[in-house]
Amino acid sequence: MNIDVYRKTNNRKVDSVGSLLPLVYGSSTRCLLFRIHGVHQSTIASSSPHKYEFVLESIHNYIMDLFGTSMEYDWKMYTNDKKLSIPQLQNLSGCAIIQYQNFVDWVELELEEHFFSSSPVLKWIHMQIGSLKEFSPDSKFYMTESIDIFKIDGVLDLLRYFQGRQAFLNACRYESSDFIEFVKRWKSGNAFQKLEYFYCNDHCSYESMENEVLNAVAKYIDTTKKPPTHTLPLVHVCIDNKPNTNPITSYAYVVRETDGHVASILFQETMFRFGVWDKTEEEFLAMVE
């Protein structure tokens, strides 16, 4: 189930009709004002900013009473705030945070560490933001199973601290040394043990660093052969997304020292892709045609 929240901190007037809806949960009853807004007649809870968490928790608890605890719930927020807290919501599977700013007015987003430290590890996080204040290296943010971030400014330490399964970074610029360190740490078996797929896309081409990175870390399939194609199911599938990761067909691969498993590695124009196989090098090479 998806819950969309629009959080406005300015004083723009909304021309709409409001009505009171009683939310009943437990032994208490609260009334909230809802507005029908826009051409699509979206239902928006109207409240002052300082009541934001109460409003969201009330709606969530009401829905939990209707549909029960067997369902997972997704939380989506549109905001122009700089500092953001995520309410503690039961059965929360993942969250999406989207900033309103244009390319000129992006601000650094700060997420409260308390939410991640006091909550179960999320299944997924999606962000469209200007920049993001870094978390501590041991933050449970890095344990999220799937992280998908569109970020205008700066880089992220996901290449160093990520402990989840799938990561997708857009508009994040890394240097060749960052990719070399990332791959070497994966090869050692001391980091990224759960990693299945890593994708990074930048506005500028990565092709200039391709040879430097691959010569430092990779092995190659004979160019007269046809390499196998890596793809796997996405942890989190959006409504408009395909169910699987984008395929990786590459002659370059690396081998993990601890168990001999293989990962395909590909630089393609502005994209870097890294896909881990559940196969040893011998099993992987047996698939080469």
Secondary structure, 3 states (H helix, E strand, C coil): CEEEEECCCCCCCCCCEEEEEEEEECCEEEEEEEEEECCCCEEEEECCHHHHHHHHHHHHHHHHHHHCCCCCEEEEEEECCCEECCCCCCCEEEEEEEECCCCCCCCEEEECHHHHHCCCCCCEEEEEECEECCCCCCCHHHHCCEEEEEECCCCCCHHHHCCCCEEEEECCCCCHHHHHHHHHHHHHCCCCCCCCEEEEECCCCCHHHHHHHHHHHCEECCCCCCCCEECCECCCCCCCCCCECCCEECCEEEECCCCCEEEEEEEECCEEEEEEEEEEHHHHHCCCC
